[in-house]
Amino acid sequence: MDLVFQNTFQGGPTVKKKVVAYERVEKPVLDQLKETYDVQFFKNIDTRSDEEFLAHLKEAEGIIGLALNVDKQLLDHAPHLKIVSNVSVGYNNLDVAELTKRGIMATNTPHVLTDTVADAIFGILIATARRIPELDHLVKSRNWNESLTNEYYGVDVHHKTLGIIGMGEIGCAIAQRAHHGFNMDVLYHNRSRNETAEKTYKAKYVSKEDLLKQADFVLLMTPLTPETEGLLGLAEFKMMKNSAIFINGSRGKTIIEKDLIEALQTKEIAAAGLDVFEQEPINHDNPLLDMPNVVTLPHIGSSTHETELKMSELAAENLIAGLNGEKPPTLIDESVWKKLNS
């Protein structure tokens, strides 16, 4: 990592600007930021009431981290804030409109995690179809005492139909794996047509309803926005084949979780693979945890050593640019830059 720091005033001593770091910033990046900035790191706190956090926020010019809810209430405690650098491609935790209104830059970390997330989500699909976690438990619990019988059989992935709702960068990377690696037919539904996906992966654009009715695997990859919150509920799950497998790699609130539970209990669909949940960490009494036909993972999409480091590095680049009055590499709302330079 080679981050360039500029934090001096001409003719005067070096002044360390205050930065609040929250939750997940990789240690090498955090350590390097601390060499130049006054960085205070917080984790597992109530950001609405923690006195130390609020005291540092009052002087902070930058925020870097994961899943901090940055809304009007928090911003009222941060009068000197210049930039919020999210260590995530998603930014539903940020009130971007309010940040722009106040002339505060907001950034995320796209692109660097695309292949890693695509690997994870396609892995969850395979694991669910072939019942890998369930059968791993069978072996480790010492209950594999005879040849496998058909009650434990999974289903094929190859040559099946994959329906992707949300054909963005990660959706395309999953389509690549499905089409070229597993000879799958790819259907997709998106806000707009994706000609690259259609030409390169022979993906077919269809309505959401047709996708739900035709796909063997329904994969949700949309960002969480007011338009996508609760996108799939019981009516949508009932449209799917009884043999269909649902995979959620987006955000937990893009579906109505209680409706998914009902659809699984009543066998409207066959199984589900979930990397995200309505509440994270998941409640221990959630019925999904007791269903052998549901693969549950702790939001592992980008969680590899290599990719998490790349995300923190990009977030730091964004932070440093913003603190230096420069345009960050991955600014979410371009209009705020125009506003700051008008």
Residue frames relative to the residue before (quaternion, step in Angstrom):
aa qw qx qy qz dx dy dz
M 1.0000 0.0000 0.0000 0.0000 0.00 0.00 0.00
D 0.0260 -0.7961 0.6041 -0.0229 3.56 -0.86 0.97
L 0.0364 0.8191 -0.5670 0.0799 3.55 0.18 1.32
V 0.2978 -0.7604 0.5541 0.1614 3.56 -0.93 0.90
F 0.1395 -0.8051 0.5750 0.0414 3.57 -0.67 1.15
Q 0.0099 0.7590 -0.6509 0.0111 3.58 -1.03 0.86
N 0.2138 0.8088 -0.5067 0.2084 3.55 -0.20 1.22
T 0.5185 0.6264 -0.4218 0.4010 3.58 0.98 0.83
F 0.3095 -0.7103 0.5957 0.2116 3.51 -1.30 0.43
Q 0.5192 -0.6659 0.4345 0.3132 3.56 -0.80 1.02
G 0.8377 0.1777 -0.1601 0.4911 3.53 -0.89 1.03
G 0.7419 0.3532 -0.2194 0.5260 3.59 1.23 0.05
P 0.6658 -0.5049 0.3607 0.4143 3.57 -1.27 0.10
T 0.6084 -0.5345 0.4362 0.3923 3.54 -1.28 0.35
V 0.1216 -0.7801 0.6121 0.0446 3.56 -0.89 0.97
K 0.3149 -0.7635 0.5336 0.1822 3.56 -0.70 1.05
K 0.3167 -0.7393 0.5682 0.1739 3.52 -0.76 1.09
K 0.4338 -0.7155 0.4893 0.2460 3.57 -1.02 0.79
V 0.0528 -0.7791 0.6244 -0.0183 3.53 -0.99 1.03
V 0.2219 -0.7410 0.6186 0.1378 3.55 -1.02 0.85
A 0.1189 -0.7742 0.6204 0.0405 3.57 -0.82 1.09
Y 0.0861 -0.8210 0.5643 -0.0073 3.55 -0.87 0.97
E 0.8628 0.0507 -0.0856 0.4958 3.53 -0.98 1.00
R 0.8815 -0.1692 0.1105 0.4267 3.60 -0.71 -1.04
V 0.2299 0.6846 -0.6608 0.2046 3.51 -0.41 1.35
E 0.4539 -0.7193 0.4457 0.2791 3.59 -0.60 1.13
K 0.6335 -0.6158 0.3299 0.3325 3.55 -0.96 0.98
P 0.6534 0.5048 -0.3560 0.4376 3.69 0.79 -0.78
V 0.6615 0.4896 -0.2981 0.4836 3.58 1.05 -0.78
L 0.6487 0.5210 -0.3141 0.4573 3.56 0.94 -0.87
D 0.6532 0.5177 -0.3085 0.4585 3.56 0.97 -0.89
Q 0.6750 0.4877 -0.3060 0.4614 3.58 0.95 -0.83
L 0.6234 0.5278 -0.3421 0.4646 3.58 1.04 -0.70
K 0.6495 0.5406 -0.3134 0.4332 3.58 1.02 -0.81
E 0.5714 0.5975 -0.3873 0.4081 3.59 1.17 -0.42
T 0.7908 0.3068 -0.1400 0.5107 3.57 1.08 -0.69
Y 0.7768 0.2851 -0.1487 0.5414 3.57 1.08 -0.69
D 0.4737 -0.6088 0.5463 0.3265 3.53 -1.31 0.35
V 0.0050 0.8420 -0.5339 0.0764 3.55 0.09 1.36
Q 0.0788 -0.7648 0.6388 0.0264 3.55 -0.90 1.00
F 0.1902 -0.8099 0.5512 0.0634 3.56 -0.65 1.18
F 0.0588 -0.7992 0.5982 -0.0067 3.55 -0.95 0.97
K 0.0382 0.7837 -0.6177 0.0531 3.54 -1.13 0.74
N 0.8583 0.0959 -0.0856 0.4968 3.54 -1.13 0.78
I 0.4766 0.6327 -0.4697 0.3898 3.58 0.81 1.03
D 0.4670 -0.5983 0.5521 0.3450 3.52 -1.34 0.18
T 0.2764 -0.8170 0.4849 0.1450 3.55 -0.16 1.28
R 0.5923 0.5708 -0.3703 0.4316 3.60 1.22 -0.20
S 0.8256 0.2481 -0.0864 0.4994 3.58 1.08 -0.68
D 0.5095 0.6538 -0.4364 0.3500 3.62 1.17 -0.28
E 0.3974 -0.7719 0.4472 0.2150 3.56 -0.42 1.26
E 0.6488 0.5147 -0.3249 0.4567 3.59 1.00 -0.81
F 0.6375 0.5266 -0.3192 0.4631 3.57 0.97 -0.87
L 0.6952 0.4798 -0.2806 0.4559 3.58 0.82 -0.98
A 0.6209 0.5433 -0.3391 0.4521 3.57 1.10 -0.69
H 0.6826 0.4610 -0.2839 0.4908 3.60 0.95 -0.85
L 0.6137 0.5593 -0.3455 0.4372 3.57 1.07 -0.75
K 0.6004 0.5943 -0.3467 0.4077 3.57 1.08 -0.72
E 0.7570 0.3493 -0.1848 0.5204 3.60 1.15 -0.66
A 0.5088 0.7041 -0.3968 0.2966 3.59 1.25 -0.32
E 0.2423 -0.7413 0.6093 0.1435 3.53 -1.14 0.80
G 0.7969 0.1502 -0.0825 0.5793 3.56 1.24 -0.39
I 0.1414 -0.7382 0.6522 0.0985 3.53 -1.30 0.59
I 0.0173 0.7761 -0.6301 0.0161 3.57 -1.00 0.85
G 0.4787 0.6843 -0.4640 0.2954 3.57 -0.93 0.80
L 0.5405 -0.6267 0.4867 0.2796 3.49 -1.42 -0.17
A 0.8961 0.0850 -0.0566 0.4319 3.52 -1.13 0.87
L 0.3882 0.6801 -0.5232 0.3361 3.60 1.11 0.52
N 0.3638 -0.7372 0.5293 0.2098 3.56 -0.78 1.05
V 0.0463 -0.8149 0.5769 -0.0311 3.55 -0.22 1.33
D 0.1683 0.7842 -0.5700 0.1782 3.53 -0.20 1.34
K 0.7769 -0.3404 0.2329 0.4758 3.57 -1.28 -0.10
Q 0.6472 0.5376 -0.3252 0.4317 3.58 0.94 -0.88
L 0.6756 0.4687 -0.2953 0.4865 3.59 0.92 -0.85
L 0.6682 0.5242 -0.3064 0.4299 3.56 0.91 -0.91
D 0.5861 0.5730 -0.3718 0.4358 3.58 1.13 -0.51
H 0.6711 0.4687 -0.2853 0.4986 3.59 1.25 -0.41
A 0.7283 0.4094 -0.2145 0.5059 3.61 1.28 -0.14
P 0.0340 -0.8686 0.4942 0.0146 3.60 0.52 1.13
H 0.7207 0.4356 -0.2501 0.4779 3.61 1.17 -0.44
L 0.4062 0.7628 -0.4401 0.2437 3.58 1.28 -0.03
K 0.1796 -0.7919 0.5791 0.0725 3.55 -1.00 0.97
I 0.8222 0.0198 0.0476 0.5669 3.58 1.02 -0.78
V 0.1442 -0.7284 0.6622 0.1006 3.54 -1.26 0.70
S 0.1085 -0.8152 0.5689 0.0055 3.57 -0.55 1.22
N 0.2046 -0.8099 0.5451 0.0709 3.55 -0.31 1.33
V 0.2698 -0.7389 0.5923 0.1745 3.60 -0.88 0.91
S 0.5982 0.4994 -0.3599 0.5131 3.54 0.62 1.20
V 0.4703 -0.6336 0.5128 0.3382 3.56 -1.18 0.45
G 0.6740 0.4523 -0.2846 0.5101 3.58 1.11 -0.67
Y 0.0693 -0.8136 0.5766 0.0280 3.58 -1.09 0.63
N 0.2239 0.7954 -0.5279 0.1963 3.56 1.03 0.77
N 0.5884 0.5645 -0.3629 0.4510 3.60 1.29 -0.17
L 0.6735 0.4756 -0.2871 0.4877 3.59 1.27 -0.18
D 0.3020 -0.6940 0.6194 0.2088 3.57 -1.05 0.79
V 0.1994 -0.8375 0.4991 0.0985 3.55 0.25 1.32
A 0.6289 0.5429 -0.3426 0.4386 3.59 0.98 -0.77
E 0.6741 0.4839 -0.2941 0.4742 3.58 0.96 -0.86
L 0.6252 0.5315 -0.3329 0.4646 3.58 1.04 -0.77
T 0.6637 0.4994 -0.2987 0.4700 3.57 0.90 -0.91
K 0.6198 0.5561 -0.3301 0.4446 3.56 1.00 -0.85
R 0.7370 0.4042 -0.2135 0.4978 3.57 1.05 -0.80
G 0.4949 -0.6771 0.4202 0.3464 3.58 1.28 0.02
I 0.4806 0.6403 -0.4454 0.4007 3.58 1.14 0.67
M 0.3850 -0.7355 0.5125 0.2193 3.58 -0.78 1.02
A 0.1045 -0.7661 0.6314 0.0595 3.56 -1.15 0.71
T 0.0498 -0.8103 0.5836 -0.0166 3.58 -0.91 0.94
N 0.1636 -0.7542 0.6241 0.1220 3.53 -1.34 0.33
T 0.4536 -0.6954 0.4920 0.2618 3.59 -1.28 -0.09
P 0.0529 0.8237 -0.5616 0.0585 3.63 0.42 1.14
H 0.7667 0.4357 -0.2913 0.3708 3.53 -1.45 -0.01
V 0.7251 0.4621 -0.2875 0.4219 3.62 0.69 -0.98
L 0.7420 0.4053 -0.2344 0.4799 3.61 1.15 -0.40
T 0.3675 0.7896 -0.4516 0.1939 3.58 1.28 -0.13
D 0.7365 0.4207 -0.2491 0.4675 3.59 0.64 -1.07
T 0.6301 0.5430 -0.3379 0.4404 3.58 1.02 -0.75
V 0.6737 0.4724 -0.2964 0.4849 3.59 0.92 -0.87
A 0.6325 0.5309 -0.3349 0.4537 3.59 0.98 -0.80
D 0.6197 0.5307 -0.3375 0.4696 3.60 1.01 -0.78
A 0.6847 0.5019 -0.2896 0.4420 3.56 0.84 -1.03
I 0.6977 0.4750 -0.2894 0.4515 3.58 0.81 -0.97
F 0.6575 0.4732 -0.3282 0.4858 3.59 0.96 -0.74
G 0.6018 0.5499 -0.3522 0.4598 3.59 1.12 -0.59
I 0.6371 0.5130 -0.3215 0.4771 3.58 1.04 -0.80
L 0.6168 0.5464 -0.3385 0.4543 3.57 1.03 -0.79
I 0.6810 0.4750 -0.2876 0.4774 3.58 0.85 -0.96
A 0.6524 0.5312 -0.3150 0.4392 3.57 0.92 -0.92
T 0.6662 0.4897 -0.3001 0.4758 3.58 1.02 -0.80
A 0.6714 0.5119 -0.3002 0.4438 3.57 0.89 -0.94
R 0.7748 0.3322 -0.1685 0.5108 3.58 0.93 -0.89
R 0.4195 -0.7539 0.4250 0.2740 3.59 1.35 0.23
I 0.1517 0.8552 -0.4853 0.1007 3.55 1.11 0.69
P 0.6819 0.4628 -0.3347 0.4569 3.69 0.74 -0.80
E 0.6404 0.5365 -0.3198 0.4471 3.58 1.00 -0.84
L 0.7196 0.4362 -0.2508 0.4786 3.58 0.89 -0.90
D 0.5533 0.5639 -0.3855 0.4767 3.56 1.21 -0.44
H 0.6582 0.4990 -0.3028 0.4755 3.57 0.99 -0.87
L 0.5983 0.5712 -0.3534 0.4368 3.59 1.04 -0.75
V 0.6902 0.4693 -0.2751 0.4772 3.56 0.92 -0.94
K 0.7190 0.4693 -0.2637 0.4396 3.58 0.78 -1.03
S 0.6683 0.4730 -0.3055 0.4860 3.59 1.18 -0.47
R 0.4766 -0.7112 0.4000 0.3272 3.59 1.36 0.25
N 0.4985 0.6601 -0.4254 0.3673 3.59 1.11 0.67
W 0.5209 0.5840 -0.4410 0.4393 3.59 1.24 0.28
N 0.1153 0.8443 -0.5011 0.1507 3.53 0.08 1.36
E 0.7735 0.1765 -0.1241 0.5960 3.57 1.29 0.04
S 0.6924 -0.4409 0.3374 0.4607 3.57 -1.26 0.14
L 0.5772 -0.6205 0.4106 0.3365 3.54 -1.05 0.85
T 0.2278 -0.7718 0.5818 0.1182 3.57 -0.89 0.97
N 0.7006 -0.5276 0.2879 0.3845 3.57 -1.23 0.47
E 0.5326 0.6234 -0.4226 0.3861 3.60 1.16 -0.24
Y 0.7125 0.4134 -0.2430 0.5123 3.58 1.26 -0.36
Y 0.4331 0.7107 -0.4673 0.2983 3.60 1.21 0.05
G 0.3130 -0.7111 0.5953 0.2049 3.51 -1.23 0.61
V 0.4793 -0.6269 0.5060 0.3483 3.56 -1.23 -0.54
D 0.5898 -0.5834 0.4317 0.3541 3.53 -1.25 0.54
V 0.3245 -0.7016 0.5986 0.2098 3.51 -1.31 0.52
H 0.6612 0.5337 -0.3125 0.4247 3.57 0.90 -0.94
H 0.8475 0.1617 -0.1700 0.4762 3.53 -1.20 0.79
K 0.4968 0.6128 -0.4546 0.4135 3.59 1.17 0.51
T 0.5070 -0.6316 0.4904 0.3217 3.58 -1.33 0.02
L 0.1490 -0.7805 0.6054 0.0458 3.54 -0.78 1.13
G 0.1318 -0.7824 0.6058 0.0599 3.56 -0.86 1.00
I 0.1058 -0.8100 0.5765 0.0198 3.58 -0.60 1.16
I 0.1411 -0.7571 0.6339 0.0711 3.56 -0.77 1.07
G 0.7587 0.2309 -0.2227 0.5669 3.54 -0.31 1.33
M 0.0755 0.8270 -0.5471 0.1050 3.57 0.26 1.30
G 0.1692 0.7675 -0.5878 0.1917 3.53 0.47 1.28
E 0.8167 -0.2447 0.1781 0.4913 3.54 -1.21 -0.49
I 0.6950 0.4452 -0.2751 0.4931 3.59 0.90 -0.89
G 0.6092 0.5515 -0.3480 0.4512 3.58 1.02 -0.75
C 0.6500 0.5095 -0.3097 0.4712 3.58 1.01 -0.82
A 0.6480 0.5154 -0.3221 0.4591 3.59 0.99 -0.80
I 0.6354 0.4972 -0.3233 0.4945 3.59 1.11 -0.65
A 0.6288 0.5299 -0.3302 0.4634 3.59 1.01 -0.79
Q 0.6059 0.5556 -0.3428 0.4548 3.58 1.06 -0.74
R 0.6766 0.4827 -0.2869 0.4763 3.58 0.90 -0.96
A 0.6681 0.5154 -0.2998 0.4452 3.58 0.96 -0.88
H 0.7275 0.4506 -0.2491 0.4535 3.56 0.82 -1.03
H 0.7722 0.3669 -0.1959 0.4803 3.57 0.71 -1.08
G 0.7396 0.4323 -0.2401 0.4566 3.59 1.01 -0.69
F 0.8246 0.2127 -0.0693 0.5196 3.58 1.00 -0.82
N 0.4189 -0.7436 0.4425 0.2753 3.57 1.28 0.27
M 0.3196 0.7594 -0.5012 0.2645 3.54 1.00 0.84
D 0.4132 -0.6280 0.5866 0.3012 3.53 -1.28 0.45
V 0.1836 -0.8076 0.5562 0.0681 3.57 -0.84 0.98
L 0.0910 -0.7380 0.6677 0.0365 3.52 -0.92 1.07
Y 0.0011 0.8130 -0.5817 -0.0261 3.56 -1.09 0.50
H 0.1269 -0.7423 0.6503 0.0998 3.50 -1.32 0.50
N 0.0546 0.7981 -0.5864 0.1269 3.53 -0.84 1.04
R 0.6479 -0.4980 0.3827 0.4310 3.58 -1.25 0.23
S 0.7932 0.0440 -0.0120 0.6073 3.56 1.14 -0.67
R 0.6324 -0.5382 0.3956 0.3924 3.55 -1.24 0.41
N 0.2004 -0.7513 0.6177 0.1180 3.55 -1.16 0.71
E 0.2456 -0.8226 0.4971 0.1262 3.55 0.00 1.31
T 0.5971 0.5623 -0.3667 0.4390 3.59 1.08 -0.64
A 0.6641 0.4930 -0.3010 0.4746 3.58 0.92 -0.89
E 0.6562 0.5208 -0.3154 0.4457 3.57 0.99 -0.78
K 0.7103 0.4504 -0.2598 0.4744 3.57 0.94 -0.88
T 0.7561 0.4333 -0.2140 0.4414 3.56 0.84 -1.03
Y 0.8087 0.2296 -0.1019 0.5319 3.58 0.99 -0.83
K 0.4199 -0.7272 0.4368 0.3225 3.56 1.36 0.19
A 0.2500 0.7813 -0.5272 0.2217 3.55 1.08 0.73
K 0.2537 -0.7781 0.5625 0.1175 3.55 -0.99 0.87
Y 0.3422 -0.7414 0.5447 0.1909 3.56 -0.77 1.07
V 0.0698 0.7905 -0.6018 0.0904 3.58 -0.80 1.07
S 0.6155 -0.5135 0.4272 0.4183 3.54 -1.29 0.17
K 0.6453 -0.5141 0.3846 0.4140 3.56 -1.21 0.41
E 0.6550 0.5303 -0.3147 0.4366 3.57 0.95 -0.87
D 0.6696 0.4862 -0.3038 0.4722 3.60 0.92 -0.88
L 0.6180 0.5392 -0.3452 0.4562 3.57 1.03 -0.74
L 0.6733 0.5029 -0.3024 0.4498 3.58 0.85 -0.95
K 0.6907 0.4915 -0.2786 0.4515 3.58 0.98 -0.82
Q 0.7714 0.4137 -0.1941 0.4429 3.60 1.00 -0.81
A 0.6587 0.5661 -0.3209 0.3777 3.60 1.02 -0.71
D 0.4106 -0.6714 0.5623 0.2539 3.53 -1.20 0.70
F 0.7544 0.1488 -0.0853 0.6336 3.53 1.22 -0.66
V 0.1339 -0.7754 0.6141 0.0606 3.58 -0.79 1.03
L 0.0723 -0.8183 0.5696 -0.0274 3.54 -0.56 1.23
L 0.1768 -0.7912 0.5807 0.0743 3.56 -0.70 1.11
M 0.0478 0.8201 -0.5617 0.0986 3.58 -0.64 1.21
T 0.3719 0.7381 -0.4908 0.2758 3.60 1.10 0.55
P 0.5033 -0.5814 0.5148 0.3790 3.60 -1.21 0.33
L 0.4796 -0.6322 0.5101 0.3317 3.58 -1.25 0.31
T 0.1244 0.7560 -0.6259 0.1456 3.54 -0.63 1.22
P 0.6835 -0.4474 0.3398 0.4661 3.63 -1.19 0.11
E 0.6644 0.5110 -0.3051 0.4520 3.60 1.11 -0.65
T 0.7549 0.3884 -0.2186 0.4812 3.61 1.04 -0.67
E 0.4733 0.6605 -0.4644 0.3522 3.62 1.19 -0.13
G 0.8309 0.0916 -0.1124 0.5373 3.58 -0.77 1.07
L 0.2045 0.8318 -0.4948 0.1462 3.58 1.18 0.57
L 0.7823 0.1973 -0.1071 0.5811 3.57 1.04 -0.78
G 0.0327 0.7837 -0.6172 0.0615 3.52 -0.81 1.11
L 0.8080 -0.2907 0.1771 0.4809 3.56 -1.25 -0.25
A 0.6252 0.5434 -0.3514 0.4363 3.62 0.95 -0.79
E 0.6786 0.4804 -0.2881 0.4751 3.58 0.98 -0.84
F 0.6480 0.5074 -0.3298 0.4625 3.61 0.95 -0.78
K 0.6457 0.5195 -0.3212 0.4583 3.59 1.08 -0.67
M 0.5899 0.5659 -0.3687 0.4425 3.60 1.20 -0.39
M 0.6200 0.5790 -0.3428 0.4035 3.58 1.12 -0.63
K 0.6167 -0.5146 0.4392 0.4025 3.53 -1.29 0.34
N 0.5584 -0.5878 0.4567 0.3663 3.58 -1.15 0.54
S 0.6840 0.4679 -0.2673 0.4916 3.57 1.22 -0.50
A 0.4759 0.7117 -0.4206 0.3002 3.59 1.28 -0.14
I 0.2380 -0.7285 0.6263 0.1429 3.51 -1.29 0.60
F 0.2205 -0.7847 0.5713 0.0958 3.55 -0.84 1.05
I 0.0820 -0.7830 0.6165 0.0149 3.56 -0.95 0.98
N 0.0929 -0.7929 0.6002 0.0483 3.58 -0.83 0.98
G 0.0229 0.7981 -0.5986 0.0646 3.54 -0.59 1.25
S 0.5263 0.6489 -0.4000 0.3768 3.59 1.26 0.26
R 0.6624 -0.3795 0.3329 0.5535 3.56 -0.09 -1.36
G 0.6267 -0.5907 0.3535 0.3653 3.57 -1.07 0.70
K 0.7173 0.4704 -0.2594 0.4438 3.58 0.98 -0.81
T 0.4842 0.6336 -0.4642 0.3856 3.61 1.19 0.20
I 0.7208 0.2860 -0.2358 0.5857 3.58 1.29 -0.10
I 0.4344 -0.6109 0.5688 0.3385 3.53 -1.36 0.16
E 0.3481 -0.8118 0.4270 0.1938 3.54 -0.05 1.34
K 0.6432 0.5197 -0.3388 0.4489 3.60 0.95 -0.77
D 0.6335 0.5223 -0.3292 0.4665 3.59 1.14 -0.60
L 0.6073 0.5240 -0.3492 0.4844 3.57 1.09 -0.64
I 0.6336 0.5297 -0.3286 0.4582 3.59 0.94 -0.86
E 0.6632 0.4977 -0.3030 0.4698 3.58 0.93 -0.89
A 0.6531 0.5219 -0.3158 0.4486 3.59 0.94 -0.87
L 0.6572 0.4860 -0.3030 0.4900 3.59 1.08 -0.70
Q 0.6628 0.5163 -0.3054 0.4482 3.58 0.95 -0.85
T 0.7438 0.3813 -0.2071 0.5083 3.58 1.03 -0.79
K 0.4407 -0.7379 0.4092 0.3064 3.55 1.37 0.16
E 0.2251 0.7524 -0.5692 0.2434 3.54 1.00 0.88
I 0.7595 0.0933 -0.0722 0.6397 3.56 1.20 -0.62
A 0.5866 -0.6463 0.3796 0.3067 3.56 -1.18 0.56
A 0.8094 -0.0989 0.1491 0.5593 3.58 0.88 -0.92
A 0.1568 -0.7746 0.6024 0.1118 3.54 -1.33 0.15
G 0.1535 -0.7441 0.6420 0.1028 3.52 -1.24 0.64
L 0.0316 -0.8474 0.5262 -0.0632 3.56 -0.47 1.22
D 0.1281 -0.7786 0.6111 0.0628 3.53 -0.90 1.00
V 0.7510 0.2804 -0.1495 0.5789 3.56 1.33 -0.20
F 0.1346 -0.7987 0.5859 0.0276 3.54 -1.17 0.68
E 0.6731 -0.4995 0.3682 0.4024 3.53 -1.30 0.42
Q 0.7695 0.0906 -0.0616 0.6291 3.55 1.08 -0.76
E 0.0466 -0.8028 0.5943 -0.0081 3.56 -0.88 0.97
P 0.4402 -0.2464 -0.8408 0.1965 1.57 -1.55 1.98
I 0.6093 -0.5947 0.3974 0.3422 3.56 -1.17 0.67
N 0.5405 -0.6066 0.4744 0.3389 3.56 -1.12 0.69
H 0.5154 -0.6830 0.4259 0.2941 3.58 -0.91 0.90
D 0.6930 0.4487 -0.2843 0.4874 3.59 1.20 -0.35
N 0.3690 0.7336 -0.4925 0.2882 3.59 1.24 0.25
P 0.4958 -0.6939 0.4352 0.2884 3.64 -0.73 1.04
L 0.5477 0.6273 -0.4025 0.3801 3.61 1.13 -0.51
L 0.6425 0.5584 -0.3227 0.4139 3.58 1.09 -0.70
D 0.7062 0.4384 -0.2580 0.4925 3.59 1.23 -0.34
M 0.5825 0.5865 -0.3710 0.4231 3.58 1.27 0.11
P 0.3573 -0.7638 0.4926 0.2152 3.62 -0.50 1.12
N 0.6733 0.4877 -0.2959 0.4703 3.60 1.19 -0.43
V 0.6419 0.4665 -0.3333 0.5092 3.58 1.25 0.36
V 0.2283 -0.7454 0.6138 0.1247 3.55 -0.84 1.05
T 0.0717 -0.8124 0.5786 -0.0100 3.57 -0.69 1.12
L 0.0102 0.8023 -0.5945 0.0537 3.55 -0.75 1.11
P 0.5095 -0.7104 0.4139 0.2538 3.60 -1.05 0.78
H 0.6847 -0.4978 0.2853 0.4494 3.58 0.71 1.16
I 0.1858 0.8403 -0.4800 0.1702 3.56 0.77 1.13
G 0.2590 0.8458 -0.4582 0.0869 3.60 1.29 -0.18
S 0.8204 0.1932 -0.0830 0.5317 3.59 0.66 -1.08
S 0.4930 0.7385 -0.3735 0.2684 3.57 1.31 -0.09
T 0.3654 0.6247 -0.6122 0.3186 3.50 0.12 1.41
H 0.6466 -0.5320 0.3645 0.4074 3.58 -1.13 0.54
E 0.6848 0.5105 -0.2961 0.4275 3.55 0.89 -0.98
T 0.7311 0.4507 -0.2544 0.4445 3.56 0.80 -1.03
E 0.6306 0.5228 -0.3491 0.4551 3.60 0.95 -0.75
L 0.6324 0.5147 -0.3356 0.4717 3.60 1.05 -0.71
K 0.6475 0.5168 -0.3193 0.4601 3.60 0.94 -0.86
M 0.6470 0.5199 -0.3199 0.4569 3.58 0.99 -0.80
S 0.6597 0.4936 -0.3080 0.4757 3.58 0.94 -0.86
E 0.6344 0.5318 -0.3292 0.4543 3.60 1.02 -0.78
L 0.6698 0.4816 -0.3013 0.4781 3.58 0.93 -0.87
A 0.6279 0.5292 -0.3323 0.4640 3.58 1.02 -0.78
A 0.6494 0.5082 -0.3111 0.4725 3.59 1.03 -0.79
E 0.6176 0.5313 -0.3419 0.4684 3.60 1.02 -0.75
N 0.6426 0.5143 -0.3135 0.4736 3.58 0.98 -0.85
L 0.6591 0.5263 -0.3020 0.4443 3.56 0.89 -0.99
I 0.6844 0.4968 -0.2863 0.4504 3.57 0.81 -1.04
A 0.6364 0.5201 -0.3325 0.4626 3.58 0.95 -0.85
G 0.6829 0.5008 -0.2926 0.4441 3.56 0.85 -0.94
L 0.6625 0.5027 -0.3026 0.4657 3.57 0.99 -0.82
N 0.7044 0.4426 -0.2490 0.4960 3.57 1.18 -0.60
G 0.5405 -0.6504 0.3892 0.3652 3.57 1.27 0.18
E 0.5330 0.6054 -0.4078 0.4279 3.56 1.24 0.49
K 0.5745 -0.5870 0.4399 0.3631 3.56 -1.25 0.39
P 0.3937 -0.7280 0.5061 0.2426 3.64 -0.67 1.03
P 0.6305 -0.5773 0.3640 0.3696 3.61 -1.10 0.63
T 0.8147 0.1402 -0.0638 0.5590 3.61 0.94 -0.82
L 0.0087 0.8155 -0.5714 0.0917 3.52 0.50 1.29
I 0.4303 -0.7285 0.4709 0.2495 3.59 -0.79 1.00
D 0.8027 0.1551 -0.0556 0.5731 3.59 0.79 -1.02
E 0.3314 -0.7812 0.4995 0.1745 3.56 -0.29 1.27
S 0.5940 0.6077 -0.3751 0.3703 3.60 1.06 -0.61
V 0.6005 0.5651 -0.3747 0.4239 3.59 1.11 -0.55
W 0.6232 0.5312 -0.3410 0.4616 3.59 1.09 -0.67
K 0.6385 0.5134 -0.3190 0.4765 3.56 1.02 -0.81
K 0.6351 0.5375 -0.3129 0.4581 3.54 1.07 -0.84
L 0.6890 0.4862 -0.2789 0.4595 3.58 0.94 -0.90
N 0.7688 0.3545 -0.1786 0.5013 3.57 1.13 -0.57
S 0.4635 0.6815 -0.4446 0.3507 3.56 1.23 0.33
